Amino acid sequence: MKKVTYVTSGTCSKLINLEVDDDNRISDVSFVGGCNGNLKGLCSLVKGMRVDEVKSKLDGICCGNKGTSCPDQLCRAIDKLEQE
């Protein structure tokens, strides 16, 4: 099991707590801050998914003109976890 707390950038959420199991599936994820209902829904949808599938679906999504989004920042958290 791998765990990371990722400090987000450019979003309303401030942190992402991410856990990935030995099969590279998201076992737990939570956001601190941001749009509570939307982020709970996102967490529920990605839980159990393989990280490569999450990245292929969410990488590069923008929120307004911010150039990033909470789903995109989740991909950055996955990248950080994979580098550790």
N, CA, C and O of each residue as an XYZ file, in Angstrom:
336
protein
N       0.849     -1.176      0.000
C       0.000      0.000      0.000
C       0.895      1.240      0.000
O       1.852      1.334      0.768
N       0.563      2.184     -0.877
C       1.272      3.462     -0.946
C       0.307      4.564     -0.548
O      -0.879      4.515     -0.875
N       0.830      5.567      0.166
C       0.010      6.696      0.601
C       0.739      7.998      0.298
O       1.966      8.073      0.351
N      -0.049      9.023     -0.022
C       0.517     10.346     -0.230
C      -0.518     11.389      0.174
O      -1.718     11.209     -0.033
N      -0.033     12.479      0.751
C      -0.844     13.671      0.940
C      -0.291     14.711     -0.012
O       0.867     15.115      0.087
N      -1.137     15.138     -0.937
C      -0.705     16.031     -2.010
C      -1.305     17.415     -1.783
O      -2.514     17.550     -1.591
N      -0.460     18.436     -1.805
C      -0.909     19.822     -1.694
C      -1.285     20.293     -3.100
O      -0.440     20.358     -3.993
N      -2.554     20.615     -3.277
C      -3.037     21.001     -4.603
C      -2.612     22.419     -4.953
O      -2.210     23.201     -4.091
N      -2.712     22.728     -6.232
C      -2.357     24.050     -6.737
C      -3.397     24.475     -7.766
O      -3.722     23.713     -8.677
N      -3.921     25.691     -7.621
C      -4.836     26.238     -8.610
C      -6.275     25.774     -8.475
O      -7.070     25.954     -9.397
N      -6.627     25.174     -7.331
C      -7.995     24.688     -7.125
C      -8.519     25.161     -5.775
O      -7.760     25.643     -4.935
N      -9.813     25.018     -5.581
C     -10.431     25.365     -4.298
C     -10.049     24.364     -3.218
O      -9.943     24.731     -2.047
N      -9.841     23.109     -3.592
C      -9.388     22.121     -2.605
C      -7.941     22.435     -2.235
O      -7.195     23.010     -3.028
N      -7.562     22.052     -1.029
C      -6.221     22.360     -0.525
C      -5.311     21.137     -0.486
O      -4.106     21.249     -0.712
N      -5.882     19.972     -0.202
C      -5.103     18.730     -0.065
C      -5.866     17.559     -0.652
O      -7.095     17.553     -0.706
N      -5.093     16.556     -1.094
C      -5.666     15.267     -1.491
C      -4.928     14.192     -0.702
O      -3.700     14.114     -0.730
N      -5.691     13.370     -0.002
C      -5.133     12.199      0.674
C      -5.447     10.992     -0.199
O      -6.610     10.707     -0.481
N      -4.408     10.286     -0.624
C      -4.556      9.208     -1.607
C      -3.864      7.949     -1.119
O      -2.728      7.993     -0.647
N      -4.554      6.834     -1.237
C      -3.985      5.518     -0.946
C      -4.208      4.616     -2.151
O      -5.305      4.552     -2.706
N      -3.145      3.921     -2.543
C      -3.196      2.994     -3.678
C      -2.706      1.635     -3.194
O      -1.675      1.539     -2.528
N      -3.454      0.583     -3.535
C      -3.079     -0.757     -3.075
C      -1.993     -1.367     -3.956
O      -1.531     -0.739     -4.909
N      -1.597     -2.572     -3.637
C      -0.511     -3.239     -4.354
C      -0.866     -3.608     -5.792
O       0.021     -3.925     -6.584
N      -2.160     -3.570     -6.139
C      -2.605     -3.839     -7.510
C      -2.774     -2.545     -8.316
O      -3.359     -2.553     -9.399
N      -2.251     -1.425     -7.772
C      -2.367     -0.100     -8.410
C      -3.812      0.356     -8.563
O      -4.172      1.003     -9.547
N      -4.629      0.011     -7.580
C      -6.015      0.475     -7.534
C      -6.167      1.452     -6.382
O      -5.565      1.283     -5.322
N      -6.975      2.470     -6.601
C      -7.218      3.449     -5.545
C      -8.053      2.789     -4.461
O      -9.186      2.372     -4.700
N      -7.481      2.700     -3.267
C      -8.205      2.094     -2.152
C      -8.901      3.147     -1.299
O      -9.911      2.855     -0.658
N      -8.374      4.367     -1.284
C      -9.020      5.460     -0.558
C      -8.524      6.783     -1.111
O      -7.357      6.919     -1.477
N      -9.413      7.744     -1.166
C      -9.052      9.097     -1.607
C     -10.021     10.072     -0.957
O     -11.221      9.812     -0.862
N      -9.477     11.200     -0.511
C     -10.321     12.257      0.045
C      -9.675     13.609     -0.245
O      -8.455     13.731     -0.349
N     -10.527     14.607     -0.369
C     -10.089     15.972     -0.619
C     -10.376     16.813      0.618
O     -11.362     16.582      1.318
N      -9.512     17.790      0.886
C      -9.739     18.772      1.939
C     -10.041     20.091      1.247
O      -9.220     20.609      0.491
N     -11.229     20.630      1.513
C     -11.668     21.844      0.836
C     -12.334     21.514     -0.487
O     -12.487     20.347     -0.846
N     -12.718     22.527     -1.189
C     -13.338     22.345     -2.501
C     -14.839     22.131     -2.411
O     -15.443     22.347     -1.359
N     -15.427     21.717     -3.492
C     -16.875     21.493     -3.605
C     -17.223     20.136     -3.008
O     -17.057     19.102     -3.655
N     -17.697     20.146     -1.793
C     -17.875     18.938     -1.000
C     -18.625     17.821     -1.734
O     -18.120     16.703     -1.834
N     -19.802     18.108     -2.237
C     -20.605     17.074     -2.886
C     -19.949     16.524     -4.143
O     -19.912     15.311     -4.350
N     -19.432     17.412     -4.980
C     -18.779     16.971     -6.211
C     -17.562     16.105     -5.910
O     -17.337     15.090     -6.570
N     -16.781     16.504     -4.916
C     -15.565     15.755     -4.614
C     -15.873     14.422     -3.941
O     -15.153     13.446     -4.155
N     -16.920     14.363     -3.137
C     -17.340     13.071     -2.575
C     -17.759     12.137     -3.712
O     -17.448     10.946     -3.694
N     -18.467     12.689     -4.696
C     -18.872     11.886     -5.854
C     -17.672     11.396     -6.644
O     -17.618     10.230     -7.036
N     -16.705     12.284     -6.883
C     -15.488     11.906     -7.601
C     -14.762     10.789     -6.856
O     -14.339      9.806     -7.463
N     -14.619     10.942     -5.545
C     -13.925      9.930     -4.737
C     -14.635      8.586     -4.830
O     -13.996      7.543     -4.967
N     -15.942      8.620     -4.757
C     -16.723      7.385     -4.845
C     -16.541      6.711     -6.207
O     -16.444      5.487     -6.286
N     -16.496      7.503     -7.267
C     -16.356      6.947     -8.616
C     -14.983      6.325     -8.858
O     -14.890      5.284     -9.508
N     -13.920      6.939     -8.351
C     -12.572      6.443     -8.658
C     -12.106      5.347     -7.699
O     -11.153      4.630     -8.003
N     -12.755      5.211     -6.563
C     -12.346      4.175     -5.608
C     -12.481      2.796     -6.254
O     -13.539      2.443     -6.776
N     -11.404      2.031     -6.211
C     -11.371      0.712     -6.829
C     -10.842      0.705     -8.257
O     -10.548     -0.357     -8.804
N     -10.719      1.878     -8.862
C     -10.205      1.961    -10.236
C      -8.687      1.884    -10.250
O      -8.026      2.272     -9.287
N      -8.140      1.381    -11.350
C      -6.691      1.379    -11.550
C      -6.235      2.819    -11.804
O      -6.930      3.598    -12.457
N      -5.059      3.155    -11.277
C      -4.574      4.534    -11.408
C      -4.374      4.935    -12.861
O      -4.607      6.094    -13.206
N      -3.955      4.026    -13.717
C      -3.766      4.381    -15.126
C      -5.097      4.716    -15.796
O      -5.147      5.575    -16.677
N      -6.169      4.050    -15.388
C      -7.489      4.346    -15.935
C      -7.980      5.713    -15.440
O      -8.557      6.484    -16.206
N      -7.748      6.006    -14.164
C      -8.127      7.306    -13.611
C      -7.399      8.412    -14.367
O      -8.010      9.402    -14.772
N      -6.097      8.241    -14.555
C      -5.313      9.250    -15.265
C      -5.788      9.429    -16.700
O      -5.853     10.557    -17.187
N      -6.119      8.342    -17.383
C      -6.544      8.456    -18.781
C      -7.877      9.193    -18.902
O      -8.143      9.811    -19.933
N      -8.716      9.141    -17.873
C     -10.019      9.798    -17.927
C     -10.003     11.227    -17.397
O     -10.788     12.058    -17.854
N      -9.121     11.531    -16.438
C      -9.210     12.803    -15.731
C      -8.075     13.783    -16.005
O      -8.206     14.973    -15.720
N      -6.970     13.301    -16.551
C      -5.808     14.152    -16.775
C      -6.144     15.292    -17.737
O      -6.686     15.062    -18.818
N      -5.820     16.515    -17.336
C      -5.995     17.669    -18.210
C      -7.334     18.358    -18.132
O      -7.542     19.359    -18.817
N      -8.260     17.858    -17.317
C      -9.555     18.520    -17.172
C      -9.346     19.873    -16.497
O      -8.618     19.978    -15.509
N      -9.987     20.898    -17.036
C      -9.868     22.249    -16.476
C     -11.181     22.670    -15.826
O     -12.259     22.242    -16.238
N     -11.072     23.513    -14.808
C     -12.224     24.115    -14.129
C     -12.230     25.595    -14.481
O     -11.400     26.359    -13.988
N     -13.154     25.993    -15.324
C     -13.184     27.379    -15.774
C     -11.907     27.711    -16.520
O     -11.476     26.959    -17.394
N     -11.298     28.847    -16.170
C     -10.067     29.259    -16.852
C      -8.837     29.020    -15.978
O      -7.796     29.643    -16.189
N      -8.949     28.125    -15.002
C      -7.859     27.874    -14.055
C      -6.696     27.079    -14.653
O      -5.578     27.152    -14.143
N      -6.937     26.337    -15.704
C      -5.876     25.523    -16.288
C      -5.688     24.186    -15.590
O      -4.834     23.394    -15.987
N      -6.472     23.928    -14.560
C      -6.444     22.663    -13.830
C      -7.801     22.484    -13.168
O      -8.695     23.313    -13.340
N      -7.954     21.417    -12.421
C      -9.204     21.129    -11.711
C      -8.884     20.132    -10.606
O      -7.766     19.621    -10.531
N      -9.850     19.858     -9.762
C      -9.630     18.836     -8.730
C      -9.366     17.453     -9.357
O      -8.476     16.743     -8.887
N     -10.109     17.049    -10.398
C      -9.772     15.777    -11.038
C      -8.354     15.771    -11.626
O      -7.649     14.767    -11.526
N      -7.937     16.878    -12.234
C      -6.588     16.984    -12.787
C      -5.550     16.933    -11.662
O      -4.502     16.306    -11.817
N      -5.833     17.585    -10.540
C      -4.912     17.550     -9.412
C      -4.811     16.150     -8.813
O      -3.761     15.776     -8.292
N      -5.888     15.376     -8.883
C      -5.815     13.968     -8.457
C      -4.793     13.226     -9.310
O      -4.047     12.391     -8.797
N      -4.754     13.518    -10.586
C      -3.745     12.901    -11.466
C      -2.337     13.322    -11.054
O      -1.411     12.513    -11.111
N      -2.166     14.574    -10.640
C      -0.854     15.034    -10.154
C      -0.474     14.304     -8.857
O       0.695     13.992     -8.632
N      -1.468     14.039     -8.015
C      -1.201     13.282     -6.786
C      -0.779     11.860     -7.115
O       0.108     11.311     -6.462
N      -1.402     11.259     -8.116
C      -1.003      9.920     -8.566
C       0.427      9.951     -9.084
O       1.220      9.063     -8.774
N       0.761     10.973     -9.875
C       2.125     11.114    -10.391
C       3.125     11.177     -9.241
O       4.158     10.509     -9.283
N       2.829     11.971     -8.222
C       3.737     12.093     -7.074
C       3.909     10.761     -6.374
O       5.020     10.387     -5.997
N       2.802     10.041     -6.199
C       2.843      8.736     -5.535
C       3.696      7.752     -6.335
O       4.447      6.966     -5.757
N       3.580      7.795     -7.646
C       4.345      6.876     -8.493
C       5.828      7.189     -8.469
O       6.646      6.298     -8.698
N       6.199      8.448     -8.194
C       7.613      8.852     -8.151
C       8.288      8.464     -6.840
O       9.514      8.377     -6.760
N       7.477      8.233     -5.822
C       8.049      7.911     -4.499
C       8.423      6.449     -4.383
O       8.914      6.018     -3.340
